[in-house]
Amino acid sequence: MSATDLARLQTEYVRLPPKDQTFALSLLQQQSRTGKLSAKQWPWVTKLVDRIDHPQPVTEARNLGDQTALRAMFATAGAKIKFPHLLLRHDCGEYAETLKLWIAGARSSQPGSLSVVTTATNREWLGRVQQDGTWTPGHTRSAIEYDSVADLLSELIAAPTAFLADNGKSAGACCYCGTELTDARSVAAGYGQTCAKKWGLPWGKPRAGAK
């Protein structure tokens, strides 16, 4: 935590791009209203100050990596589920949200891409990952927020099984169906027995490499 970074953000946030300014103001208003920021909010202050010091050039296409393992999981589930999808916990500033991720069908404008939306009432579209790994963000949030979503997706793509188990444990709910985890074995796995069968995952015993 850095009081210096917070003081700089209060006086220099106007140097940020407009959407980043909006996000910065939400943090500053939270701090002014409650007199504190949470442990999850402070890193955003540091990131915004870094963006002040290092203005971003025109955003270049970002590649999130090889999706072979993740798409293989979707293929396994697709043999048993009509519309397989994932539900990811995303910590975003002063709140946490749930993101829904699925492979767009043949009738989509971008068939085969990984589509990402929020599960909130307005189902905000956050972007998509093309089959070659290219990340295409939406247009309603700040660049730093879209970078955070891309970081989350990059971690998922790099090690999907382990990431989804850890994300489910953090959320207290299965990343495959959203059901609250209550059974001790499901809590330990990060997902439930039914989803384990549908997605071809181990359940009821330690994951390889888990301690």
C-alpha positions in Angstrom: 0.0 0.0 0.0 1.4 3.5 -0.9 -0.1 6.7 0.4 2.2 8.5 -2.0 0.6 6.7 -5.0 -2.8 7.6 -3.7 -1.8 11.3 -3.3 -0.5 11.3 -6.8 -3.6 9.7 -8.2 -5.7 12.4 -6.4 -3.8 15.2 -8.0 -2.8 13.7 -11.4 -5.6 11.5 -12.5 -6.6 14.0 -15.2 -3.5 12.9 -17.1 -5.1 9.5 -17.6 -7.2 8.6 -20.7 -10.9 9.4 -20.1 -12.1 5.9 -19.3 -9.1 5.4 -16.9 -10.1 8.7 -15.3 -13.6 7.4 -14.6 -12.1 4.2 -13.0 -9.6 6.3 -10.9 -12.4 8.5 -9.7 -14.4 5.5 -8.5 -11.5 4.4 -6.3 -10.9 8.0 -5.1 -14.5 8.4 -4.2 -14.5 5.1 -2.4 -11.5 6.2 -0.3 -13.1 9.6 0.4 -16.4 8.0 1.4 -15.0 5.3 3.7 -11.5 6.5 4.5 -9.9 3.3 3.2 -9.3 1.1 0.3 -9.3 -2.7 0.4 -6.3 -4.9 -0.1 -7.7 -5.7 -3.6 -8.1 -2.0 -4.5 -4.6 -0.8 -3.6 -2.9 -2.6 -6.6 -5.2 -0.7 -8.9 -4.0 2.6 -7.5 -0.4 1.6 -8.3 -1.4 0.4 -11.8 -3.1 3.7 -12.5 -0.1 5.8 -11.3 2.2 3.6 -13.4 -0.1 4.4 -16.4 0.3 8.1 -15.6 4.1 7.8 -15.6 4.1 5.5 -18.7 1.3 6.6 -21.1 0.2 3.8 -23.3 0.7 4.0 -27.0 -2.1 3.0 -29.4 -3.0 -0.5 -28.2 -1.4 -3.3 -30.2 -3.1 -6.6 -30.7 -2.4 -8.8 -27.7 -2.0 -12.6 -28.0 -3.2 -14.6 -25.0 -1.5 -17.9 -26.0 -2.1 -21.4 -27.3 -5.7 -22.5 -26.4 -5.3 -26.2 -27.3 -5.7 -27.5 -23.8 -8.7 -25.2 -23.0 -10.5 -26.0 -26.3 -9.9 -29.8 -25.7 -11.8 -29.4 -22.4 -14.7 -27.6 -24.2 -14.7 -30.5 -26.8 -14.9 -33.1 -24.0 -17.8 -31.2 -22.3 -19.5 -30.5 -25.6 -20.1 -34.3 -26.0 -22.2 -34.2 -22.9 -23.5 -30.6 -22.6 -25.3 -28.7 -25.3 -23.9 -25.3 -24.4 -20.7 -25.7 -22.3 -19.5 -22.5 -20.6 -17.2 -21.4 -17.8 -17.9 -18.9 -14.9 -14.8 -17.1 -13.7 -14.4 -14.8 -10.6 -12.8 -11.5 -11.6 -11.7 -9.0 -8.9 -12.3 -5.6 -10.4 -11.4 -2.6 -8.3 -13.9 -2.2 -5.5 -16.0 -5.2 -6.5 -15.8 -8.8 -7.8 -17.8 -9.9 -10.8 -18.5 -13.2 -12.5 -17.5 -13.6 -16.2 -19.1 -16.1 -18.5 -16.9 -17.6 -21.2 -18.0 -19.9 -24.1 -17.0 -20.8 -27.7 -19.2 -19.0 -30.2 -21.3 -21.1 -32.4 -21.5 -21.3 -36.2 -24.2 -18.6 -36.3 -22.1 -16.1 -34.4 -20.4 -13.2 -36.2 -17.1 -14.7 -35.0 -17.6 -18.5 -34.9 -15.1 -20.4 -32.9 -14.0 -17.4 -30.9 -14.0 -17.4 -27.0 -16.7 -14.9 -26.1 -16.6 -13.2 -22.7 -19.5 -11.4 -20.9 -20.5 -10.5 -17.4 -23.3 -12.4 -15.7 -24.8 -9.2 -14.3 -28.3 -8.2 -15.5 -27.0 -6.1 -18.4 -24.7 -9.0 -19.6 -21.9 -6.5 -20.5 -19.8 -7.8 -23.5 -16.2 -7.7 -22.5 -14.5 -9.1 -25.6 -13.4 -12.2 -27.4 -10.3 -14.4 -27.9 -9.9 -15.5 -31.6 -8.7 -19.0 -32.4 -5.2 -17.7 -33.0 -5.1 -16.2 -29.5 -5.8 -12.6 -30.4 -7.6 -10.7 -27.7 -10.3 -8.2 -28.9 -11.6 -6.1 -26.0 -14.9 -4.3 -25.8 -15.4 -0.5 -25.7 -17.2 0.4 -22.5 -14.5 0.1 -19.9 -11.1 1.6 -19.3 -7.9 0.1 -20.9 -6.6 -1.0 -17.5 -9.8 -2.9 -16.7 -9.6 -4.7 -20.1 -6.0 -5.5 -19.4 -7.1 -7.1 -16.1 -9.6 -9.3 -17.9 -7.0 -10.3 -20.5 -4.6 -11.2 -17.7 -7.2 -13.4 -16.2 -7.9 -15.1 -19.5 -4.2 -15.5 -20.2 -3.8 -17.4 -16.9 -6.8 -19.6 -17.8 -5.4 -20.4 -21.2 -1.9 -21.2 -19.9 -3.1 -23.9 -17.4 -6.9 -24.3 -17.6 -7.5 -27.2 -15.2 -5.4 -25.8 -12.4 -6.6 -22.3 -12.9 -10.3 -23.3 -12.9 -9.8 -25.3 -9.7 -8.1 -22.4 -8.0 -10.6 -19.9 -9.2 -13.5 -22.1 -8.0 -11.9 -22.4 -4.6 -11.5 -18.6 -4.4 -15.1 -18.0 -5.5 -16.5 -20.8 -3.3 -18.4 -22.0 -6.4 -17.8 -24.4 -9.3 -16.4 -22.6 -12.3 -18.2 -25.0 -14.6 -21.8 -24.6 -13.4 -21.8 -21.9 -10.7 -23.1 -24.1 -7.9 -21.8 -23.3 -4.4 -19.2 -25.8 -3.2 -20.3 -27.5 0.0 -19.1 -31.2 -0.2 -15.6 -31.4 1.3 -14.2 -33.2 -1.8 -15.7 -30.6 -4.1 -14.3 -27.8 -1.9 -10.9 -29.5 -2.1 -11.1 -29.9 -5.9 -12.6 -26.5 -6.7 -15.5 -28.1 -8.6 -18.2 -30.7 -8.2 -18.4 -34.3 -9.0 -21.0 -33.9 -11.8 -19.0 -31.3 -13.6 -15.9 -33.4 -13.2 -17.6 -36.2 -15.1 -18.8 -33.9 -17.9 -15.5 -32.1 -18.3 -13.2 -35.1 -17.9 -11.6 -34.0 -14.6 -10.2 -35.8 -11.6 -12.4 -35.6 -8.5 -12.2 -37.1 -5.0 -8.4 -37.3 -5.0 -5.6 -34.8 -5.0 -4.7 -33.2 -8.4 -1.3 -34.0 -9.8 1.2 -31.6 -8.3 -1.3 -30.4 -5.6 -0.1 -30.4 -2.0 
